Amino acid sequence: MLHIIEDTRQKAEHHSKKHAFFESISVKWIRCKLPFGDYAPVPPVSIDTKENVDEIAANICGSEHKRFIAECKAAKEAGCQLIVLVENELGFQALPDVARWVNPRTRFSPKCVQGPRLMKAMETISERYGVQFQFCHPDETGKRIMEILKNYGYYNN
């Protein structure tokens, strides 16, 4: 099923004929602000950067869980490869490295999520929604983003 993006500045109630046509040919649309134009294809890849392992732990195992999973589902349904690029100064390079993460909140909340459980949750999300988790040092984030985009044909330098 094809997905397209409709700019949120388009008044949805004024475009019922377009929407009916889209539905008739099994095209779904996602309303989202576009920098220009009214309609665009969903990109084949999207990169979500996380400042550190703490942030991805909060997204997956904390109060942001519902929102994060909804984004993962939406990317999968739209045929977009979601890559979560987790910046870290811990030397983590791959998902199994997360198992050795020690949550700094342990001193305040001994029952908070730890590395092995977080790794398992990330594996489950990857299996269910096709999300790729990648890791890099914060100094390399820009370079890694460009490498990922190059792999998807966006950047040819």
Buried (B, 14 or more C-beta within 10 A) or exposed (E): EEBBBBBEEBEEEEBEEBBEEBEEEEBEBBEEEBEEEEBBEBBEBBBBBBEBBBBBBBBBBBEBEEEBBEBBEBBBBBBBBBBBBBBBEBEBEEBEBBBEBEBEBEEEEEEBBBBEBBBEBBBEBBEEBBBBBBBBBEEEBEEBBEEBBEEBEEEEE
